[in-house]
Every structure is written in C-alpha cells, then in structure tokens.
C-alpha cells in the first residue's frame, strides 16, 4: 500500500486531529509469529522477508530522534510496502502518555518512564535505538568558537549569569572578544527527553549549585524563552541575537546553528560530534533493562552531553501487531543502523545492538 507521508510528519500543534488519528485501530494479517522477519538484511539474509508484513502501526514521542525515525520509515517502506507506520514527533512526555493510554502501538522517548508518565512497569520494554549529542547552540556574531564549562552552563541556564561579558565566561574564553550583550536563554516548552538529559547533565556537573532539578519539564526562570520541540528552540536561537539553548545535533545542523565546545570530564573542550557521542557510548554502563547513561562520561574525546533514545514497546501484542512491531524493530536495529550517521546520530555499539535485538525477542506476539 502507499504510505501516507503527510501523516508521518504531522506535529502536535493540531492536537485534535493527532489524537483522532492515533485512536484508529491498527490492522494486520493474522497467523502465528513464525513469519516474523529475523535480524539481518532485508535483501537476502536468512529469515528476513519484511515484504510479508502488512497492516498499520502508529507511534508518537521524542522529537530528538525524529530525523532518524523519519528517514528509517522512508527506507523501511521500500522493503515492507504493505506495512504503514506513522511516527508523530510530539515530544517524549506526550509520547509516553499516549502510549500508556493505548493510543499508539509504540513510543519514542529519550527519558525513562516514571510512575504516572504513561505505561505501567512490567508492561513495556526499553529498546535502545541510537544516540546523539545535545548541542549548546548560540547566536553571538563575531564569536565563532565559544568554550563553556559545565559550571558556567549551570550559571547561564539558571540565570546567575545574564551577560556575555561575564567574568566566568571570559575565564573559559580568555582570547575571545565577548560583547556586553544580554543572554537570552531558550529551552523546551513541552515535556521533553532532551530537557531531561540536558538538566541531568547540569545536575551532574553542578551538584548543589544547580537548583532547578532534572526532568522532562523544569521550572525555568521567568525571563527565559520556551520553544516547542527541538525545532522550536532552534528557531528562537536563530532569530535572537545573544541567545543560547540546547538542541539535538541533527536539528542544530539542519538549522545552521553555531554550537559551543563543552568541557568534558577529562578537562578537554569538545564540540558536539558523532565521534564524541560514540566515545561517550563506549564508556556507558548498560543496565539489565538496557537503559544507560552516557552523560559526562570519562575520556579525552568524549562529548559530555550525549543522550540515548529508546523505543518503548509493549511486552505483549496480538499476533498480527506483534509480528509487525518485532519486524520493524529488528530492521531498525540492523539495516536501519546504517542510516544513523547520515542524519547525525551515532549507531549503537555492537554489544548494545546485540542486547537490543535480544530484548525485541522478549516481546510476546500471540
């Protein structure tokens, strides 16, 4: 069938229409799970026949990995033309709630599920997919290579530092000419895994000095500006001279933003890059549920604000839908990984990829 491309790209602004679309029941062929495609290439690997998948899957969630998921959906359509999958980039907070309410078949989230977030413990699995840097992007003409330590970021984002020529910023940038210009802080206005990971980083490096807490939402100071999704924050930065904000690498690159080099745990100033994200992944400890924390990881080449992202999948589906979910996730974790770098995401390390594929096998389809 022909996939409805527009529905994949719809955003949360048209809330009523989005919810109406999400409540449509997914359809699929019947039969046992023996036809579920196995891991590997869809173009010839044993057990991989994605063309047999048919029906619909609906998902929503994190905007952080949206570029990767949309590219993946475009490519997956070529090997599974009769399975229509829509991913609505609503932000992690909304995605978790819609998934928990049964409005979607799976969700994207950059943050972990807490009580009341949506799905109940024991009824879903974390499937890691890719990771990427969260850039600290800024708009300061004449300053091309800004350097910022974690301690200075803490002061900027909770408004202890309000002008670009502050002594603490000068200490990180002794040779730069910094203007006496007000700092405009931009942040996410929606519930966001990007916010969760960025504020977790600030809490790690700031300790007691960071007073705003960490989560999908925090109580930002009143004189800051909020934007919807990563693209909204990018727009504020682009339009406001003197602005600074946090944006995933893919959206920052697409918006032609300039981003700062951030001081890592080893004392090196490192600019956001896939190499820096890959170095952070290598040093992360993976828990039994496959969640992991690459923030402020050690290593001279590590970019310190590297965030993971996950698909939240049910532990149990009916036979048809389960076959579709497992088929897509297996493809995403194998052939789909080849697409990551092209849209500014770091693919999973081999060991984590193997664990993620084993996690998919835990999904029951009956």
C-alpha positions as CSV (number, residue, x, y, z in Angstrom):
1,X,0.0,0.0,0.0
2,X,1.1,3.6,-0.4
3,X,2.2,5.1,2.9
4,X,0.6,8.4,4.0
5,X,3.8,10.5,4.2
6,X,1.9,13.6,5.4
7,X,0.6,11.7,8.4
8,X,4.2,10.8,9.4
9,X,5.2,14.4,9.5
10,X,2.2,15.8,11.4
11,X,3.1,17.7,14.5
12,X,1.4,18.1,17.9
13,X,0.0,21.5,17.0
14,X,-3.1,20.0,15.6
15,X,-3.9,18.1,18.7
16,X,-7.4,17.1,18.0
17,X,-6.5,15.7,14.6
18,X,-3.5,13.9,16.0
19,X,-5.5,12.2,18.7
20,X,-8.2,11.2,16.3
21,X,-5.6,9.6,14.1
22,X,-4.0,7.8,16.9
23,X,-7.1,6.1,18.1
24,X,-7.6,4.4,14.7
25,X,-7.1,0.7,15.3
26,X,-4.1,-0.9,13.7
27,X,-4.8,-3.7,11.2
28,X,-2.6,-6.6,10.2
29,X,-2.6,-10.0,8.8
30,X,-3.4,-13.0,11.1
31,X,-1.3,-16.0,11.7
32,X,1.4,-17.2,14.0
33,X,4.7,-15.4,14.7
34,X,6.7,-17.8,12.6
35,X,6.7,-15.4,9.8
36,X,8.3,-12.6,11.8
37,X,11.4,-11.5,9.9
38,X,14.7,-12.3,11.6
39,X,17.6,-9.9,12.2
40,X,19.8,-9.0,9.3
41,X,19.5,-7.6,5.8
42,X,16.0,-7.4,4.3
43,X,17.6,-8.0,0.9
44,X,18.7,-11.6,1.3
45,X,19.7,-12.5,4.9
46,X,18.1,-15.8,6.1
47,X,14.7,-15.3,7.7
48,X,14.3,-11.7,6.6
49,X,11.3,-11.2,4.5
50,X,9.8,-7.9,5.5
51,X,7.6,-7.9,2.4
52,X,5.2,-10.2,4.3
53,X,4.4,-7.6,6.9
54,X,1.0,-5.9,6.4
55,X,-1.2,-3.5,8.3
56,X,-0.7,-0.3,10.3
57,X,1.4,0.8,13.3
58,X,1.0,4.1,15.0
59,X,3.6,5.8,17.2
60,X,4.5,9.1,18.8
61,X,7.1,10.6,21.0
62,X,10.5,12.1,21.2
63,X,11.5,14.8,18.7
64,X,15.2,14.3,19.4
65,X,15.4,11.2,17.2
66,X,12.7,12.3,14.7
67,X,15.1,12.8,11.8
68,X,16.4,9.2,12.2
69,X,12.9,7.7,12.6
70,X,11.5,9.5,9.6
71,X,14.5,8.5,7.4
72,X,14.1,5.0,8.7
73,X,10.4,4.9,7.9
74,X,11.1,6.1,4.3
75,X,13.6,3.3,3.8
76,X,11.6,0.6,5.6
77,X,8.7,1.3,3.3
78,X,10.8,0.1,0.4
79,X,11.2,-3.4,1.9
80,X,7.8,-3.5,3.7
81,X,5.4,-1.6,1.3
82,X,2.3,-3.1,2.8
83,X,3.0,-2.0,6.4
84,X,2.1,1.6,7.1
85,X,3.9,3.1,10.1
86,X,3.4,6.7,11.3
87,X,5.6,8.4,13.9
88,X,4.2,11.7,15.3
89,X,7.0,13.8,16.8
90,X,5.2,15.1,19.9
91,X,8.0,15.1,22.4
92,X,8.8,12.4,24.9
93,X,6.3,13.4,27.5
94,X,3.3,13.3,25.2
95,X,4.6,10.1,23.6
96,X,4.8,8.3,26.9
97,X,1.3,9.4,27.9
98,X,-0.3,8.4,24.5
99,X,1.5,5.0,24.6
100,X,0.3,4.4,28.2
101,X,-3.3,5.3,27.2
102,X,-3.3,2.8,24.4
103,X,-3.4,5.4,21.6
104,X,-0.2,4.2,20.0
105,X,1.5,0.9,19.3
106,X,4.9,2.0,20.5
107,X,6.6,5.3,21.6
108,X,9.8,7.2,21.3
109,X,11.4,8.5,24.5
110,X,14.8,10.0,25.4
111,X,13.9,9.8,29.1
112,X,12.9,7.0,31.5
113,X,9.4,6.2,32.5
114,X,8.3,7.3,35.9
115,X,5.1,6.5,37.8
116,X,2.3,8.4,36.2
117,X,4.2,9.1,32.9
118,X,2.1,6.6,30.9
119,X,2.9,2.9,30.6
120,X,3.0,0.8,33.7
121,X,6.1,-1.0,35.0
122,X,6.3,-4.5,33.7
123,X,4.1,-3.8,30.6
124,X,6.7,-2.3,28.4
125,X,10.4,-2.8,27.3
126,X,13.1,-0.2,26.6
127,X,14.6,-0.8,23.1
128,X,17.7,1.5,22.6
129,X,18.0,2.7,19.0
130,X,20.6,5.4,18.5
131,X,22.3,8.2,20.5
132,X,23.3,11.8,19.7
133,X,24.9,14.9,21.1
134,X,22.8,17.7,22.6
135,X,24.4,20.8,21.3
136,X,24.7,24.0,23.2
137,X,23.9,26.3,20.3
138,X,24.2,30.1,20.4
139,X,23.8,33.2,18.4
140,X,26.7,35.6,19.0
141,X,28.1,37.2,15.9
142,X,31.9,37.5,16.0
143,X,32.4,34.7,18.4
144,X,33.0,31.6,16.3
145,X,34.5,29.2,18.8
146,X,32.8,29.6,22.2
147,X,34.0,27.4,25.0
148,X,31.9,26.6,28.1
149,X,32.5,24.6,31.1
150,X,29.7,22.7,32.9
151,X,29.9,25.1,35.9
152,X,29.3,28.1,33.6
153,X,26.4,26.4,31.8
154,X,24.7,25.9,35.2
155,X,25.0,29.6,35.9
156,X,23.8,30.6,32.5
157,X,20.7,28.4,32.4
158,X,19.5,29.3,35.9
159,X,20.2,32.9,35.1
160,X,23.0,33.5,37.6
161,X,25.0,34.9,34.6
162,X,23.0,37.3,32.4
163,X,25.5,39.0,30.1
164,X,28.0,37.5,27.6
165,X,31.0,39.5,29.0
166,X,30.6,37.9,32.5
167,X,34.0,37.1,34.1
168,X,33.1,33.4,34.3
169,X,32.5,33.1,30.6
170,X,35.7,35.1,30.0
171,X,37.7,32.6,32.1
172,X,36.6,29.9,29.7
173,X,37.4,32.1,26.7
174,X,40.5,34.2,27.6
175,X,41.3,35.2,24.0
176,X,37.7,35.9,22.8
177,X,36.1,39.3,22.5
178,X,32.8,38.9,24.3
179,X,30.1,41.6,24.0
180,X,28.3,43.2,26.9
181,X,25.1,41.8,25.5
182,X,22.2,40.2,27.4
183,X,22.0,36.4,27.3
184,X,18.7,35.1,26.0
185,X,18.1,31.5,27.4
186,X,16.0,29.3,25.1
187,X,14.6,26.0,26.4
188,X,11.8,23.4,25.6
189,X,8.3,24.4,26.5
190,X,6.9,20.9,26.1
191,X,7.7,17.7,28.1
192,X,11.0,16.6,26.6
193,X,13.6,13.9,26.9
194,X,16.1,16.4,25.5
195,X,15.3,18.6,28.6
196,X,15.6,15.6,30.8
197,X,19.0,14.7,29.6
198,X,20.3,18.3,29.5
199,X,19.1,19.0,33.0
200,X,20.5,15.7,34.2
201,X,23.9,16.7,32.8
202,X,23.7,20.1,34.6
203,X,22.7,18.4,37.9
204,X,25.7,16.0,37.5
205,X,28.3,18.7,36.8
206,X,26.7,21.4,39.1
207,X,25.8,19.4,42.1
208,X,24.1,21.5,44.7
209,X,24.8,24.6,42.6
210,X,22.1,23.5,40.1
211,X,18.8,24.4,41.8
212,X,16.2,23.7,39.0
213,X,16.2,19.9,39.3
214,X,16.0,17.5,36.3
215,X,13.1,16.1,34.4
216,X,11.1,16.3,31.2
217,X,10.0,19.7,32.4
218,X,11.6,22.0,35.0
219,X,10.5,25.4,36.3
220,X,12.7,27.6,34.2
221,X,13.2,31.3,35.3
222,X,10.5,33.6,34.1
223,X,12.9,35.7,31.9
224,X,13.7,32.7,29.7
225,X,12.0,31.7,26.4
226,X,10.3,28.4,25.6
227,X,10.0,26.7,22.2
228,X,8.0,23.7,21.1
229,X,10.2,20.7,20.3
230,X,13.9,20.9,19.3
231,X,12.9,22.8,16.2
232,X,11.2,25.5,18.2
233,X,14.3,26.1,20.4
234,X,16.4,26.2,17.3
235,X,14.1,28.9,15.8
236,X,14.4,31.1,19.0
237,X,18.2,30.8,18.8
238,X,18.4,31.6,15.2
239,X,16.1,34.7,15.5
240,X,17.5,36.1,18.7
241,X,21.0,37.7,18.8
242,X,22.6,36.8,22.2
243,X,20.5,33.6,22.5
244,X,21.7,30.3,23.8
245,X,19.9,27.0,24.1
246,X,20.1,23.2,23.9
247,X,19.2,21.4,20.6
248,X,20.0,17.9,19.2
249,X,22.8,17.8,16.7
250,X,20.5,16.8,13.8
251,X,18.2,19.8,14.2
252,X,21.1,22.2,15.1
253,X,22.8,21.2,11.9
254,X,19.7,21.5,9.8
255,X,19.1,25.0,11.2
256,X,22.7,26.0,10.5
257,X,23.3,26.8,14.2
258,X,26.7,27.5,15.8
259,X,27.4,25.4,18.8
260,X,29.9,25.7,21.7
261,X,32.7,23.4,22.7
262,X,31.9,21.9,26.1
263,X,34.4,21.0,28.8
264,X,34.3,17.2,29.4
265,X,35.2,15.2,32.4
266,X,38.9,15.0,31.3
267,X,39.1,18.8,31.1
268,X,39.1,19.0,27.3
269,X,36.8,21.3,25.4
270,X,35.0,19.2,22.8
271,X,32.5,20.3,20.1
272,X,29.4,18.1,19.5
273,X,30.1,15.4,17.0
274,X,29.2,11.8,16.3
275,X,32.8,10.8,17.2
276,X,32.3,12.4,20.6
277,X,29.0,10.7,21.1
278,X,30.4,7.3,20.1
279,X,33.2,7.8,22.7
280,X,30.6,8.5,25.3
281,X,28.7,5.4,24.5
282,X,31.8,3.3,24.8
283,X,32.1,4.3,28.5
284,X,28.5,3.9,29.5
285,X,27.2,1.2,31.8
286,X,24.2,-0.6,30.4
287,X,21.6,-1.8,33.0
288,X,19.7,-5.0,32.8
289,X,16.6,-3.2,31.3
290,X,19.0,-1.7,28.6
291,X,18.8,1.8,29.9
292,X,22.1,3.6,30.1
293,X,23.6,7.0,30.9
294,X,26.4,8.4,28.7
295,X,26.2,11.9,30.2
296,X,29.5,13.3,31.5
297,X,31.3,10.1,30.6
298,X,35.1,9.9,31.0
299,X,37.5,10.1,28.1
300,X,39.5,12.8,26.4
301,X,37.5,12.6,23.1
302,X,34.1,12.2,24.8
303,X,31.4,14.8,24.2
304,X,29.8,15.2,27.6
305,X,26.2,16.0,26.7
306,X,25.4,12.8,24.8
307,X,21.9,11.4,25.1
308,X,20.4,8.0,24.5
309,X,17.0,7.4,23.0
310,X,14.6,4.4,23.2
311,X,11.6,2.8,21.6
312,X,9.1,1.8,24.3
313,X,7.4,-1.4,23.2
314,X,4.7,-3.5,24.9
315,X,5.7,-6.8,26.4
316,X,2.7,-8.4,24.7
317,X,0.7,-7.7,21.5
318,X,-1.8,-9.7,19.5
319,X,-0.2,-12.0,16.9
320,X,-0.5,-9.7,13.9
321,X,0.5,-6.5,15.6
322,X,3.3,-8.2,17.5
323,X,4.8,-9.6,14.2
324,X,4.8,-6.1,12.7
325,X,6.3,-4.4,15.8
326,X,9.1,-7.0,16.1
327,X,9.7,-6.9,12.3
328,X,10.2,-3.2,12.3
329,X,12.3,-3.1,15.4
330,X,14.6,-5.8,14.1
331,X,15.1,-3.9,10.9
332,X,15.7,-0.7,12.8
333,X,18.4,-2.3,14.8
334,X,20.2,-3.9,11.8
335,X,19.7,-2.3,8.4
336,X,18.4,0.8,10.0
337,X,21.6,1.5,11.9
338,X,23.3,2.1,8.6
339,X,21.2,5.3,8.2
340,X,22.1,6.9,11.6
341,X,25.3,8.7,10.6
342,X,23.7,10.3,7.6
343,X,21.2,12.1,9.8
344,X,23.7,13.0,12.6
345,X,23.1,10.1,15.0
346,X,25.5,7.6,16.5
347,X,24.6,4.0,15.9
348,X,24.6,1.5,18.8
349,X,27.9,-0.2,19.7
350,X,27.9,-3.9,18.6
351,X,27.4,-5.2,22.2
352,X,24.4,-3.0,22.8
353,X,22.9,-3.8,19.4
354,X,23.1,-7.5,20.3
355,X,21.4,-6.9,23.6
356,X,18.7,-4.7,22.0
357,X,17.9,-7.5,19.4
358,X,17.6,-10.0,22.3
359,X,15.2,-7.5,24.0
360,X,13.0,-7.5,20.9
361,X,12.8,-11.3,21.1
362,X,11.2,-10.9,24.6
363,X,8.1,-9.3,23.0
364,X,5.2,-11.8,23.0
365,X,3.0,-11.9,20.0
366,X,0.0,-14.2,20.5
